[in-house]
Amino acid sequence: MAYDGVETPHGKVDRMLGGAATYIGLAASYFAPVKIVAVVGDDFAAEDMELLAGKGIDLEGLERVPGKTFFWEGKYSADMNDRETLRTDLNVFANFQPKLPESYRAVPYLLLGNIQPALQRAVRAQMTGVKVAGGDTMNYWIAGYRDELLETLRDWDFLLINDSEARMLSGEHNLRRAAAKIQEMGPRTLVVKRGEFGAILFTGGCHFTAPGYLLDKVFDPTGAGDCFAGGFSGYLAQRGVDPHGGKVEMQDWRRAVIYGSVMGSFCCEQFGVDRFRTLTLEEVEARYREFKACTDF
Amino acid sequence: MAYDGVETPHGKVDRMLGGAATYIGLAASYFAPVKIVAVVGDDFAAEDMELLAGKGIDLEGLERVPGKTFFWEGKYSADMNDRETLRTDLNVFANFQPKLPESYRAVPYLLLGNIQPALQRAVRAQMTGVKVAGGDTMNYWIAGYRDELLETLRDWDFLLINDSEARMLSGEHNLRRAAAKIQEMGPRTLVVKRGEFGAILFTGGCHFTAPGYLLDKVFDPTGAGDCFAGGFSGYLAQRGVDPHGGKVEMQDWRRAVIYGSVMGSFCCEQFGVDRFRTLTLEEVEARYREFKACTDF
């Protein structure tokens, strides 16, 4: 969990609620009960706690320690497909060792946000009855912590990464061949996110391509990938998907990708988490139907 | 019609059959009878004539004049999303003034390849019973021949361009708003091509997003956009789409986009037009079904 300073062509916010756990939790809360594990400093605002608690998110695993909350500042390019990091202050995140409360351990669905692979593995190890575990990673870990990452991925059911990361991790430019190599590393399901161009799901020997939702206006893409992850994993949990227990339907994985895209698209409509302050489940379902109407042939 | 010299990461061909009319004609021939209007020099090979004639393409409008056929040479980047033009010799194309044979004038479907807008308009003016007219253009004409292009577009039913061209023509970055502006210029239907990321169709107040077909291997993308145009317009002709006569189904436009994508994807599988030497209608239909299977949710 973080505070972010963000500048896009549509405006600038010096400090607003952010972080992978925040976005994932907010998006997933529309589909299933959510429990967050994260760390914040003593500067973390009561109103930000209230936003999360108001969505029914369990904050027992949210550690609050002396010091400042992680801070990130970035600026987006004119077309918002690129961004430059201006500042990263790890603050209390530097010494974070995630510890799961007892009440979290038997939860069947685990989504690991983008942090050091060893920490992701340590969280996974504290869980006792996981049906589906998956998560995110990034170029930094792929390049500098490869062995640790490979060790971590071995136990995952799904991996969500973008196309350049899939190419980097596999050493293959072609995405079909990249996916086949990554699936051999552990995750039987891979989702390659392509921003405004949609996503591709690879599972078993099949793939599913979903175009991006065509927004009228992109205000701020911060958190869109995490909201995709939240919508995706929240929907899997809602459906009770259980690949090891034999309950797995191709349509569930596919619809999870669409719900991920839906949540990512809402995220971009306002700065930071603002869209989630008013977003209703009815709006989510309406956009899912619109997605279907705009892709059917 | 042209000869091309092409280098991709998979190989190099010094001289092979190419040109928009060639690719469009080959792709469209799987759906409807095709008549080509173009110019070649006296170096144009008999075997290239035979390839086209063998697909049932009418070559009465193919002018053969003294001199050399248009020649283009280019080299693709490692990921094949960019290319550099190394040489363009207009040759006999420099003085091309398209003249339609009498037997062409009453044809109801017209696709105008990417040439100077005034020439496109001159072809349109020779037609007597057009139901659907549309075509392609490029950044060069948008930037340097804007008024001429706008005059030409006014009579078109559809325009096929890529995303950067749509942004350039409209002055809008957001594709939904760009499309709305372009539709006011004349073409009620706009297809924005996005290469490997698929295409978006805008028609009336609706849009349809199609992801790209995920190829195992891209050998040579030369001509893929023209094959999209050929598959798209060939399918419209096969279905007898007639927006002015009241026969227009949303599903026809959408399926035309998918058939366009199918033909573009085959084009990339081998160098130049080679894939069309062996491609069967059964393979085309199988890929359409595969497209459906990979996008359904």
HADDOCK unambig.tbl for C-alpha pairs under 7 A between the chains (distance, minus, plus):
assign (segid A and resid 174 and name CA) (segid B and resid 216 and name CA) 6.79 0.50 0.50
assign (segid A and resid 174 and name CA) (segid B and resid 217 and name CA) 6.86 0.50 0.50
assign (segid A and resid 176 and name CA) (segid B and resid 216 and name CA) 6.02 0.50 0.50
assign (segid A and resid 197 and name CA) (segid B and resid 197 and name CA) 6.01 0.50 0.50
assign (segid A and resid 207 and name CA) (segid B and resid 294 and name CA) 6.16 0.50 0.50
assign (segid A and resid 208 and name CA) (segid B and resid 294 and name CA) 4.61 0.50 0.50
assign (segid A and resid 208 and name CA) (segid B and resid 295 and name CA) 5.63 0.50 0.50
assign (segid A and resid 209 and name CA) (segid B and resid 211 and name CA) 6.19 0.50 0.50
assign (segid A and resid 209 and name CA) (segid B and resid 294 and name CA) 6.09 0.50 0.50
assign (segid A and resid 209 and name CA) (segid B and resid 295 and name CA) 5.51 0.50 0.50
assign (segid A and resid 210 and name CA) (segid B and resid 211 and name CA) 6.08 0.50 0.50
assign (segid A and resid 210 and name CA) (segid B and resid 295 and name CA) 6.38 0.50 0.50
assign (segid A and resid 211 and name CA) (segid B and resid 209 and name CA) 6.19 0.50 0.50
assign (segid A and resid 211 and name CA) (segid B and resid 210 and name CA) 6.07 0.50 0.50
assign (segid A and resid 211 and name CA) (segid B and resid 211 and name CA) 4.86 0.50 0.50
assign (segid A and resid 216 and name CA) (segid B and resid 174 and name CA) 6.79 0.50 0.50
assign (segid A and resid 216 and name CA) (segid B and resid 176 and name CA) 6.00 0.50 0.50
assign (segid A and resid 217 and name CA) (segid B and resid 174 and name CA) 6.84 0.50 0.50
assign (segid A and resid 251 and name CA) (segid B and resid 297 and name CA) 5.94 0.50 0.50
assign (segid A and resid 254 and name CA) (segid B and resid 297 and name CA) 5.79 0.50 0.50
assign (segid A and resid 255 and name CA) (segid B and resid 297 and name CA) 6.04 0.50 0.50
assign (segid A and resid 294 and name CA) (segid B and resid 207 and name CA) 6.14 0.50 0.50
assign (segid A and resid 294 and name CA) (segid B and resid 208 and name CA) 4.60 0.50 0.50
assign (segid A and resid 294 and name CA) (segid B and resid 209 and name CA) 6.08 0.50 0.50
assign (segid A and resid 295 and name CA) (segid B and resid 208 and name CA) 5.63 0.50 0.50
assign (segid A and resid 295 and name CA) (segid B and resid 209 and name CA) 5.50 0.50 0.50
assign (segid A and resid 295 and name CA) (segid B and resid 210 and name CA) 6.39 0.50 0.50
assign (segid A and resid 297 and name CA) (segid B and resid 251 and name CA) 5.96 0.50 0.50
assign (segid A and resid 297 and name CA) (segid B and resid 254 and name CA) 5.82 0.50 0.50
assign (segid A and resid 297 and name CA) (segid B and resid 255 and name CA) 6.06 0.50 0.50
